[in-house]
C-alpha cells in the first residue's frame, strides 16, 4: 500500500513539473499562443494642428578664436607656378661678332611690339644677335637702345606668336620669394629660387643704380633675365653675382622701379641720361656727425669730399666740407640715399632743393641737375 502511494506521489510530481514547464514556455517564450487572429487595421485619425512657432532664443557667447593656419605655400609650389606662367616671356640671347659667337645672356619680352630687355654688358661687344625662345623658336634682333651706366639695353625683333610679355612690378617686400629665370652657362630656361635680401644696395664698381640684393643664385648667362616674384611679375633685371672667396649667395638685380624710367627712353631715344650733381661724399652716422655743431635733431647726413669742376655742384656753390642734410625734401639717412632719390624722382635739368650745413648754420639752396658724363664713375 505504501509503495502504491509513493508511485502515485512520484507520478503527480512528474505531471506537475511538466505542466509548470509548459506554462512557463507559453507565458515567457511563446505568449502569442493566447492571441487571437489579427484584426483589420484601423483608419488613421485626423492629424493635429501645427502649433505656433517658438521664439528664437538669445544668441550664445562667441567661442574663442581657433589657432591661425599656416599662410602661404611651399616655395616649390611657387617655383612651378612662376615657371609655367613666365617661361614664354624669357629669352636666351646669343651674341655674335664677325660671324663668331662671343657671348650669351638672357632677357625678357617687354611688350608685344618685339622689344626685349637685357643688360648692356651682354650685348655691348656684339654686332648680331639671335633670340631663342622657350620652345626653340629663333629670330634675329638688333640693339635699338643701350645705357652703359645703368647696364640696360633693348633689342628689337620679330616675335613669334607663342610668346608673351612680362609685367614690371615696382613694389617689393624684403624677404619675399623671388625666382631668377635665364640661361646660366647657356643652360636655357633654368630657374633658381631665393628671397629679396635687401634693397637699395650701392657698392663701388658695381652699378650707379641702387640695386636689389638677393640670395637667389645669379650666374654668368643669367645676366639680363628677369627676377620674378610669386605673382609672376618682374621686380628686377638680374645683373651680377659675387662668388668665390668669402662671398656666398650674394646677387644683384636692377630694380624695376628704375627700369620703368630708363626703358621707355631707350626705346624712344636710344639712350638714357642720368642726373648728376658732381660731388663725391661720405655718409655720416650719429657718432660721426657729433661735434660738428649741427642741431641736436640732425643725426645723419653726407659730407662733401670733392666738388668736380664744370658740374652743377660747382656752378651752384657747393663746397668741400659741406654737410648735405636733405635732398629734394628727403632726409639723408643712408649711404645709398642720394642715388635712390636722384634716380627715382629726378632727371637732368630738374631743380632740386638741398639743405646744407656750413659754418655753423643750415643753408637752403636750389641746384639744377646736370647730366652724368659717360666716363664718370
TORROSE-693181 format. One record per residue: residue in one letter; z, y, x of N, C-alpha, C in turn. Coordinates in steps of 0.2 Angstrom, whole numbers, padded with zeros to 4 digits, always signed. Last residue first. Layout:
<atoms>
AZYXZYXZYX;...
</atoms>
This chain:
<atoms>
X-0315+0539+0413-0310+0533+0411-0306+0535+0405;X-0331+0545+0410-0324+0546+0410-0320+0540+0409;X-0344+0544+0410-0341+0541+0416-0334+0543+0416;X-0347+0550+0398-0349+0543+0398-0345+0540+0405;X-0335+0562+0392-0341+0560+0396-0341+0553+0397;X-0331+0565+0375-0329+0562+0381-0335+0560+0385;X-0332+0582+0369-0335+0575+0369-0333+0572+0376;X-0318+0592+0363-0324+0591+0366-0327+0584+0366;X-0309+0601+0350-0310+0595+0354-0317+0594+0357;X-0301+0615+0351-0307+0612+0349-0309+0607+0353;X-0284+0619+0347-0289+0616+0353-0295+0613+0349;X-0270+0629+0345-0275+0625+0342-0281+0624+0348;X-0252+0629+0346-0258+0631+0348-0264+0627+0345;X-0235+0634+0348-0240+0631+0343-0247+0634+0345;X-0222+0630+0359-0228+0634+0358-0233+0631+0353;X-0205+0631+0362-0211+0627+0359-0216+0632+0357;X-0198+0635+0379-0200+0637+0372-0205+0632+0369;X-0196+0632+0392-0190+0633+0388-0192+0635+0381;X-0209+0631+0398-0205+0636+0400-0199+0638+0395;X-0216+0623+0384-0217+0626+0390-0212+0631+0392;X-0221+0611+0372-0215+0614+0375-0217+0616+0382;X-0233+0612+0359-0232+0611+0366-0225+0614+0368;X-0242+0605+0347-0235+0608+0348-0233+0606+0355;X-0259+0608+0341-0254+0605+0346-0247+0609+0346;X-0272+0604+0330-0266+0608+0332-0261+0604+0336;X-0289+0604+0332-0283+0600+0332-0277+0605+0334;X-0305+0605+0326-0300+0609+0328-0293+0605+0327;X-0320+0596+0331-0314+0597+0327-0309+0601+0330;X-0328+0593+0342-0329+0599+0339-0324+0600+0333;X-0327+0575+0339-0329+0581+0343-0330+0587+0339;X-0314+0570+0327-0321+0569+0330-0322+0575+0335;X-0300+0562+0320-0304+0567+0323-0310+0565+0326;X-0293+0550+0316-0293+0556+0312-0297+0562+0314;X-0294+0539+0325-0294+0538+0318-0295+0544+0314;X-0294+0545+0338-0300+0540+0336-0300+0539+0329;X-0283+0553+0339-0290+0555+0341-0295+0551+0337;X-0272+0544+0337-0273+0550+0332-0280+0552+0333;X-0274+0534+0347-0274+0532+0340-0275+0538+0335;X-0272+0542+0359-0278+0538+0357-0279+0536+0350;X-0259+0546+0357-0265+0551+0357-0271+0548+0356;X-0251+0534+0356-0252+0539+0350-0258+0544+0351;X-0248+0525+0366-0255+0525+0363-0256+0530+0358;X-0235+0528+0369-0240+0529+0374-0247+0530+0371;X-0226+0536+0356-0228+0530+0360-0233+0532+0364;X-0224+0547+0348-0218+0543+0349-0220+0536+0353;X-0228+0562+0344-0230+0558+0349-0224+0553+0350;X-0231+0567+0326-0226+0567+0332-0229+0561+0337;X-0245+0575+0320-0241+0568+0321-0237+0569+0327;X-0252+0586+0319-0247+0585+0314-0243+0579+0314;X-0260+0586+0330-0263+0585+0323-0258+0584+0317;X-0247+0581+0339-0254+0582+0339-0257+0581+0332;X-0231+0586+0347-0235+0583+0342-0242+0585+0342;X-0228+0588+0361-0223+0585+0356-0227+0582+0350;X-0232+0589+0377-0235+0589+0370-0230+0585+0366;X-0227+0599+0390-0225+0593+0386-0228+0593+0379;X-0234+0604+0405-0233+0605+0398-0231+0598+0395;X-0238+0600+0418-0231+0600+0416-0229+0602+0409;X-0253+0609+0418-0249+0603+0421-0241+0605+0420;X-0258+0616+0403-0256+0617+0410-0252+0610+0412;X-0271+0623+0392-0266+0618+0393-0264+0618+0401;X-0281+0633+0389-0275+0635+0392-0269+0630+0393;X-0293+0630+0383-0288+0632+0379-0281+0633+0382;X-0300+0625+0394-0303+0631+0391-0297+0634+0386;X-0293+0614+0398-0293+0619+0402-0295+0626+0399;X-0296+0605+0386-0289+0607+0389-0289+0613+0393;X-0309+0604+0386-0306+0608+0381-0299+0610+0383;X-0315+0606+0403-0314+0602+0397-0310+0607+0392;X-0317+0610+0416-0323+0611+0411-0322+0606+0405;X-0306+0599+0425-0310+0605+0424-0315+0605+0419;X-0291+0592+0417-0298+0591+0420-0302+0597+0419;X-0275+0592+0422-0280+0595+0417-0286+0595+0421;X-0262+0580+0424-0268+0584+0427-0272+0587+0421;X-0250+0578+0417-0250+0577+0424-0256+0581+0427;X-0241+0582+0403-0247+0583+0406-0246+0582+0414;X-0230+0571+0394-0231+0577+0399-0237+0576+0403;X-0227+0568+0377-0231+0566+0383-0231+0572+0388;X-0212+0563+0369-0217+0567+0370-0221+0565+0376;X-0195+0563+0361-0201+0560+0364-0207+0565+0364;X-0185+0569+0354-0183+0564+0358-0189+0560+0362;X-0179+0583+0347-0185+0581+0350-0183+0576+0355;X-0167+0588+0344-0170+0584+0339-0177+0581+0341;X-0163+0597+0354-0160+0590+0353-0163+0586+0349;X-0176+0605+0363-0171+0605+0357-0169+0598+0356;X-0177+0603+0381-0180+0603+0374-0175+0603+0369;X-0173+0603+0394-0172+0609+0390-0175+0609+0383;X-0174+0592+0401-0180+0596+0402-0179+0602+0397;X-0163+0583+0399-0163+0588+0405-0169+0592+0406;X-0173+0569+0393-0167+0573+0394-0167+0577+0400;X-0184+0561+0393-0185+0568+0391-0179+0572+0392;X-0180+0549+0397-0185+0553+0402-0185+0560+0400;X-0174+0544+0386-0170+0545+0393-0174+0550+0397;X-0183+0544+0376-0177+0548+0375-0173+0549+0382;X-0199+0544+0386-0195+0542+0381-0188+0546+0380;X-0215+0551+0388-0208+0552+0390-0204+0549+0384;X-0231+0546+0395-0226+0546+0389-0219+0547+0392;X-0242+0556+0404-0237+0551+0404-0232+0551+0398;X-0259+0560+0406-0252+0562+0404-0248+0555+0404;X-0274+0570+0409-0270+0563+0410-0263+0565+0409;X-0286+0578+0398-0279+0578+0402-0278+0571+0403;X-0296+0581+0389-0297+0582+0396-0290+0582+0400;X-0299+0578+0375-0295+0584+0377-0296+0586+0384;X-0312+0571+0365-0309+0572+0371-0305+0578+0372;X-0320+0559+0354-0317+0565+0355-0313+0565+0362;X-0336+0551+0357-0328+0551+0356-0325+0557+0358;X-0350+0548+0349-0347+0552+0353-0339+0552+0352;X-0362+0535+0349-0356+0537+0345-0353+0542+0351;X-0379+0530+0345-0374+0532+0349-0368+0534+0345;X-0389+0529+0335-0390+0525+0341-0384+0526+0346;X-0388+0535+0323-0390+0539+0328-0391+0535+0335;X-0386+0525+0313-0390+0531+0311-0392+0535+0317;X-0379+0515+0319-0385+0513+0315-0389+0519+0314;X-0369+0522+0326-0373+0518+0330-0380+0516+0326;X-0362+0527+0314-0365+0532+0319-0370+0528+0324;X-0357+0515+0308-0362+0520+0305-0366+0524+0310;X-0348+0511+0319-0354+0508+0317-0359+0512+0314;X-0336+0520+0320-0341+0520+0325-0348+0517+0323;X-0329+0518+0308-0331+0525+0310-0337+0525+0315;X-0326+0505+0308-0329+0508+0302-0332+0515+0304;X-0319+0503+0320-0326+0501+0320-0329+0504+0314;X-0306+0508+0316-0310+0512+0321-0318+0510+0320;X-0303+0497+0308-0301+0504+0306-0305+0509+0310;X-0304+0486+0315-0310+0488+0310-0309+0495+0308;X-0300+0486+0332-0298+0486+0325-0304+0489+0321;X-0305+0475+0344-0306+0482+0342-0305+0482+0334;X-0293+0464+0351-0299+0465+0347-0299+0472+0345;X-0287+0453+0364-0288+0459+0361-0294+0460+0357;X-0274+0441+0369-0281+0443+0367-0281+0449+0363;X-0265+0430+0376-0265+0437+0376-0272+0439+0375;X-0260+0417+0380-0260+0419+0373-0260+0427+0372;X-0253+0422+0395-0254+0417+0391-0255+0419+0383;X-0251+0427+0412-0253+0428+0406-0255+0422+0401;X-0249+0424+0426-0243+0425+0421-0245+0426+0414;X-0264+0415+0429-0258+0418+0431-0252+0418+0427;X-0274+0415+0414-0273+0413+0421-0267+0417+0423;X-0281+0428+0404-0280+0421+0405-0278+0420+0413;X-0284+0439+0391-0282+0438+0398-0280+0431+0399;X-0299+0443+0382-0293+0439+0383-0291+0439+0390;X-0309+0454+0372-0307+0451+0378-0300+0447+0377;X-0314+0455+0358-0317+0459+0364-0315+0456+0371;X-0318+0454+0341-0315+0451+0347-0318+0453+0353;X-0314+0466+0330-0320+0463+0333-0317+0460+0340;X-0305+0464+0315-0306+0466+0321-0312+0463+0324;X-0304+0460+0302-0299+0465+0304-0300+0468+0311;X-0314+0455+0289-0314+0456+0297-0309+0462+0298;X-0308+0443+0277-0310+0450+0279-0310+0451+0287;X-0303+0432+0272-0310+0432+0274-0313+0438+0276;X-0289+0432+0270-0294+0433+0264-0301+0433+0266;X-0283+0430+0282-0283+0424+0277-0287+0425+0271;X-0295+0439+0293-0288+0437+0290-0289+0431+0285;X-0304+0437+0309-0304+0437+0301-0297+0435+0299;X-0313+0444+0320-0306+0442+0319-0305+0442+0312;X-0330+0440+0325-0325+0443+0320-0319+0440+0321;X-0338+0443+0341-0337+0439+0335-0331+0442+0331;X-0337+0449+0353-0342+0452+0348-0341+0449+0341;X-0333+0435+0363-0334+0442+0363-0339+0444+0357;X-0333+0422+0364-0330+0424+0358-0332+0432+0357;X-0338+0421+0377-0343+0418+0372-0340+0420+0365;X-0323+0418+0384-0330+0420+0385-0334+0417+0380;X-0310+0418+0371-0313+0415+0377-0320+0418+0378;X-0295+0419+0363-0302+0423+0364-0305+0421+0371;X-0283+0411+0353-0287+0411+0359-0294+0415+0359;X-0271+0422+0346-0277+0418+0345-0281+0417+0351;X-0262+0432+0348-0261+0426+0352-0267+0421+0351;X-0268+0449+0349-0267+0443+0345-0266+0437+0350;X-0268+0467+0346-0266+0461+0351-0265+0455+0347;X-0280+0479+0344-0276+0474+0341-0275+0468+0346;X-0281+0495+0353-0283+0488+0351-0278+0484+0347;X-0287+0511+0355-0281+0507+0353-0283+0500+0350;X-0300+0513+0367-0298+0512+0360-0291+0509+0359;X-0304+0512+0379-0302+0518+0377-0299+0518+0370;X-0299+0497+0387-0304+0500+0382-0300+0507+0381;X-0294+0493+0401-0296+0488+0395-0301+0491+0391;X-0290+0501+0411-0295+0497+0412-0297+0492+0407;X-0273+0501+0404-0278+0504+0409-0283+0498+0410;X-0271+0499+0387-0270+0496+0394-0275+0499+0398;X-0264+0500+0371-0268+0503+0376-0266+0501+0383;X-0263+0494+0355-0262+0492+0362-0267+0496+0366;X-0262+0494+0340-0262+0500+0344-0260+0499+0352;X-0252+0480+0336-0257+0484+0335-0257+0490+0340;X-0248+0462+0339-0246+0469+0338-0252+0473+0337;X-0251+0449+0335-0245+0450+0339-0243+0458+0338;X-0258+0441+0322-0258+0448+0325-0251+0449+0328;X-0260+0424+0326-0257+0429+0322-0258+0436+0326;X-0272+0410+0325-0266+0414+0328-0263+0419+0324;X-0285+0399+0329-0281+0402+0325-0275+0405+0328;X-0303+0397+0330-0297+0396+0333-0292+0400+0328;X-0319+0389+0328-0314+0393+0325-0307+0392+0328;X-0336+0390+0333-0330+0387+0334-0325+0392+0331;X-0350+0391+0333-0347+0391+0327-0340+0388+0327;X-0356+0384+0348-0357+0388+0342-0353+0386+0336;X-0351+0386+0363-0350+0381+0358-0350+0384+0351;X-0352+0395+0373-0358+0393+0370-0358+0388+0365;X-0340+0398+0377-0343+0394+0381-0350+0391+0378;X-0337+0402+0360-0334+0401+0367-0338+0396+0371;X-0343+0409+0348-0346+0403+0352-0343+0403+0359;X-0333+0411+0333-0338+0413+0338-0340+0407+0342;X-0319+0418+0325-0324+0413+0324-0330+0416+0329;X-0301+0420+0325-0307+0421+0328-0313+0416+0327;X-0290+0423+0312-0295+0417+0315-0301+0420+0318;X-0273+0426+0308-0280+0428+0309-0284+0422+0313;X-0258+0429+0299-0263+0424+0302-0270+0427+0303;X-0247+0442+0303-0251+0439+0298-0256+0434+0302;X-0240+0450+0312-0238+0443+0311-0242+0439+0306;X-0243+0465+0305-0240+0462+0311-0238+0455+0309;X-0257+0467+0295-0249+0466+0295-0247+0462+0301;X-0269+0480+0291-0267+0474+0295-0259+0473+0294;X-0283+0487+0284-0276+0486+0284-0274+0479+0287;X-0297+0487+0285-0293+0492+0290-0286+0490+0290;X-0310+0476+0285-0304+0477+0282-0299+0481+0287;X-0327+0473+0282-0322+0475+0286-0316+0477+0282;X-0335+0458+0276-0332+0464+0275-0327+0466+0280;X-0351+0451+0281-0344+0450+0281-0341+0457+0280;X-0366+0444+0272-0362+0449+0276-0355+0448+0276;X-0374+0428+0274-0370+0433+0270-0367+0438+0275;X-0388+0417+0274-0383+0421+0277-0379+0426+0272;X-0400+0412+0270-0394+0408+0270-0388+0411+0272;X-0411+0420+0272-0408+0420+0265-0401+0416+0265;X-0411+0428+0288-0413+0423+0283-0409+0423+0277;X-0415+0445+0293-0410+0440+0291-0413+0434+0287;X-0422+0452+0307-0424+0450+0300-0419+0444+0298;X-0411+0464+0315-0415+0458+0315-0417+0457+0308;X-0403+0474+0327-0406+0474+0320-0411+0468+0321;X-0386+0476+0333-0393+0473+0334-0396+0473+0327;X-0374+0487+0340-0378+0485+0334-0385+0482+0335;X-0359+0487+0349-0366+0488+0349-0368+0485+0342;X-0344+0493+0358-0348+0491+0352-0355+0492+0352;X-0336+0499+0368-0338+0492+0368-0340+0489+0362;X-0333+0513+0369-0329+0509+0364-0331+0501+0363;X-0342+0515+0379-0334+0517+0380-0330+0513+0375;X-0354+0511+0375-0351+0508+0381-0344+0510+0381;X-0362+0508+0361-0356+0513+0363-0353+0509+0369;X-0378+0508+0354-0373+0505+0358-0368+0510+0360;X-0391+0503+0343-0386+0507+0345-0381+0504+0349;X-0401+0493+0342-0403+0500+0340-0397+0505+0341;X-0408+0479+0350-0402+0484+0350-0405+0491+0347;X-0416+0467+0341-0417+0472+0345-0411+0477+0345;X-0420+0449+0339-0417+0455+0337-0418+0460+0342;X-0427+0434+0331-0426+0439+0337-0423+0445+0334;X-0418+0420+0324-0423+0426+0323-0422+0430+0330;X-0415+0403+0317-0415+0408+0323-0420+0414+0321;X-0404+0391+0310-0410+0396+0309-0409+0401+0315;X-0393+0384+0311-0398+0383+0316-0404+0387+0315;X-0383+0388+0302-0387+0382+0300-0393+0380+0305;X-0378+0400+0307-0374+0394+0307-0377+0387+0305;X-0390+0407+0318-0386+0407+0313-0383+0400+0312;X-0394+0416+0333-0394+0409+0330-0388+0409+0324;X-0405+0428+0339-0399+0427+0335-0399+0420+0332;X-0410+0433+0355-0411+0428+0350-0404+0427+0346;X-0416+0447+0363-0411+0444+0360-0413+0439+0355;X-0420+0456+0378-0422+0452+0372-0416+0448+0370;X-0413+0463+0388-0419+0466+0385-0422+0463+0379;X-0396+0465+0394-0402+0461+0391-0407+0466+0389;X-0384+0471+0398-0389+0469+0403-0395+0466+0401;X-0377+0473+0385-0379+0479+0390-0384+0477+0395;X-0372+0463+0377-0380+0465+0376-0382+0470+0382;X-0359+0462+0379-0363+0456+0378-0370+0458+0379;X-0353+0475+0379-0354+0471+0386-0358+0464+0385;X-0353+0479+0366-0358+0481+0371-0359+0477+0377;X-0351+0466+0354-0348+0470+0359-0354+0473+0363;X-0359+0467+0337-0356+0464+0343-0353+0468+0348;X-0366+0466+0321-0361+0470+0326-0359+0465+0331;X-0382+0468+0314-0377+0463+0317-0373+0467+0322;X-0392+0472+0300-0388+0474+0306-0382+0470+0308;X-0399+0468+0289-0401+0465+0295-0397+0468+0301;X-0396+0473+0277-0402+0476+0280-0404+0473+0287;X-0384+0468+0273-0390+0464+0271-0396+0467+0274;X-0372+0470+0286-0375+0471+0280-0381+0468+0279;X-0366+0463+0297-0363+0469+0294-0366+0471+0287;X-0363+0448+0304-0368+0452+0299-0364+0457+0296;X-0357+0447+0320-0357+0445+0313-0361+0450+0309;X-0357+0438+0336-0357+0444+0332-0356+0442+0325;X-0356+0432+0353-0355+0431+0346-0356+0438+0343;X-0365+0427+0368-0360+0430+0365-0360+0429+0357;X-0372+0425+0384-0371+0423+0377-0365+0427+0374;X-0384+0429+0397-0378+0429+0394-0378+0426+0387;X-0397+0426+0402-0392+0429+0407-0385+0429+0404;X-0412+0418+0402-0406+0419+0398-0400+0421+0403;X-0427+0426+0406-0421+0421+0408-0415+0423+0404;X-0436+0435+0403-0438+0428+0401-0432+0423+0403;X-0430+0447+0407-0437+0445+0410-0438+0437+0409;X-0416+0442+0400-0419+0447+0404-0425+0444+0408;X-0407+0438+0385-0412+0437+0389-0414+0443+0393;X-0394+0431+0376-0396+0437+0379-0401+0435+0385;X-0390+0425+0360-0392+0423+0367-0396+0429+0370;X-0377+0424+0349-0382+0429+0352-0383+0426+0359;X-0372+0418+0333-0372+0416+0341-0378+0420+0344;X-0363+0424+0319-0369+0423+0323-0368+0421+0330;X-0357+0423+0303-0356+0424+0310-0362+0421+0314;X-0358+0421+0289-0359+0428+0292-0358+0429+0299;X-0356+0408+0287-0363+0410+0286-0364+0417+0288;X-0342+0407+0288-0347+0404+0294-0354+0407+0293;X-0334+0410+0278-0336+0415+0283-0341+0413+0288;X-0329+0400+0270-0332+0406+0267-0335+0411+0272;X-0326+0390+0279-0331+0389+0274-0334+0395+0271;X-0316+0397+0287-0322+0395+0290-0327+0394+0285;X-0306+0400+0277-0309+0405+0280-0316+0403+0283;X-0302+0386+0274-0305+0391+0268-0309+0397+0272;X-0297+0381+0286-0303+0378+0282-0306+0383+0277;X-0287+0391+0288-0292+0390+0293-0298+0387+0290;X-0279+0389+0277-0282+0395+0278-0288+0394+0283;X-0274+0376+0280-0277+0377+0274-0282+0383+0274;X-0268+0377+0292-0274+0373+0292-0278+0374+0286;X-0256+0384+0289-0262+0388+0292-0268+0384+0292;X-0250+0380+0272-0251+0379+0279-0257+0383+0283;X-0247+0394+0261-0249+0388+0263-0250+0387+0270;X-0234+0403+0252-0240+0403+0256-0242+0395+0257;X-0217+0401+0250-0223+0405+0249-0228+0403+0254;X-0206+0390+0243-0209+0392+0249-0215+0395+0248;X-0196+0396+0229-0200+0391+0233-0203+0394+0239;X-0179+0400+0228-0185+0403+0229-0190+0398+0232;X-0168+0392+0216-0170+0393+0223-0177+0395+0223;X-0165+0400+0200-0166+0395+0205-0168+0397+0212;X-0152+0411+0194-0159+0410+0197-0160+0404+0201;X-0142+0405+0180-0143+0408+0187-0150+0406+0190;X-0146+0409+0163-0144+0405+0168-0145+0408+0175;X-0141+0421+0151-0146+0419+0156-0143+0415+0162;X-0132+0416+0137-0132+0419+0143-0138+0417+0147;X-0141+0415+0121-0137+0412+0126-0137+0416+0132;X-0142+0424+0106-0145+0422+0112-0140+0420+0118;X-0135+0418+0090-0136+0423+0096-0139+0420+0102;X-0147+0409+0079-0140+0411+0082-0141+0416+0088;X-0156+0414+0065-0156+0412+0072-0149+0414+0075;X-0151+0407+0049-0152+0412+0053-0152+0410+0061;X-0160+0394+0040-0154+0397+0043-0156+0402+0048;X-0170+0394+0025-0170+0394+0032-0163+0397+0035;X-0164+0385+0010-0166+0391+0014-0165+0391+0021;X-0170+0368+0007-0165+0373+0007-0167+0380+0011;X-0182+0362-0003-0181+0364+0003-0176+0369+0003;X-0177+0351-0017-0180+0357-0015-0178+0358-0007;X-0180+0332-0016-0176+0338-0017-0179+0345-0015;X-0192+0322-0024-0189+0325-0018-0185+0331-0020;X-0189+0309-0037-0192+0316-0035-0188+0319-0029;X-0189+0292-0032-0186+0298-0036-0189+0304-0033;X-0200+0279-0033-0197+0284-0029-0195+0290-0033;X-0196+0264-0043-0200+0270-0042-0196+0275-0038;X-0192+0248-0035-0191+0254-0040-0195+0260-0038;X-0200+0233-0034-0197+0239-0030-0197+0245-0036;X-0193+0218-0043-0199+0223-0041-0196+0229-0038;X-0181+0207-0034-0184+0211-0040-0190+0216-0038;X-0180+0192-0026-0181+0199-0025-0184+0202-0031;X-0169+0179-0033-0176+0181-0031-0176+0189-0031;X-0152+0181-0028-0157+0179-0032-0163+0181-0030;X-0141+0174-0015-0145+0180-0018-0150+0177-0022;X-0134+0164-0009-0132+0166-0015-0136+0172-0019;X-0141+0162+0002-0142+0156-0002-0139+0158-0009;X-0139+0172+0012-0145+0173+0007-0145+0167+0001;X-0130+0168+0021-0127+0171+0015-0133+0172+0009;X-0129+0160+0033-0135+0160+0028-0132+0162+0021;X-0117+0162+0041-0124+0161+0044-0129+0162+0039;X-0106+0164+0031-0107+0168+0038-0114+0168+0040;X-0107+0156+0020-0105+0163+0019-0107+0167+0026;X-0112+0144+0024-0116+0148+0018-0113+0155+0018;X-0104+0140+0034-0111+0141+0035-0114+0145+0030;X-0092+0140+0027-0092+0144+0032-0100+0146+0034;X-0095+0129+0018-0093+0136+0015-0094+0141+0021;X-0096+0118+0027-0102+0120+0023-0101+0127+0020;X-0083+0117+0032-0089+0119+0037-0095+0122+0033;X-0076+0114+0020-0075+0120+0024-0080+0122+0028;X-0082+0101+0018-0083+0106+0013-0081+0113+0016;X-0077+0094+0030-0084+0095+0029-0086+0101+0024;X-0063+0095+0027-0066+0098+0033-0074+0099+0032;X-0062+0087+0015-0060+0094+0015-0063+0098+0021;X-0066+0075+0020-0070+0078+0015-0069+0086+0015;X-0056+0072+0029-0063+0072+0031-0067+0076+0026;X-0045+0072+0020-0045+0077+0026-0053+0078+0028;X-0048+0061+0012-0048+0068+0009-0048+0073+0015;X-0048+0051+0021-0054+0052+0018-0054+0059+0015;X-0034+0051+0025-0039+0052+0030-0046+0054+0027;X-0029+0047+0013-0027+0054+0016-0033+0056+0021;X-0034+0035+0011-0036+0040+0006-0035+0047+0009;X-0028+0028+0022-0035+0029+0021-0037+0034+0017;X-0015+0030+0018-0017+0033+0024-0025+0033+0024;X-0014+0022+0007-0013+0029+0006-0016+0032+0012;X-0017+0009+0012-0022+0012+0007-0021+0019+0007;X-0005+0007+0020-0012+0008+0023-0017+0011+0019;X+0004+0006+0009+0005+0012+0014-0002+0013+0017;X+0000-0006+0004+0000+0000+0000+0000+0006+0004;
</atoms>
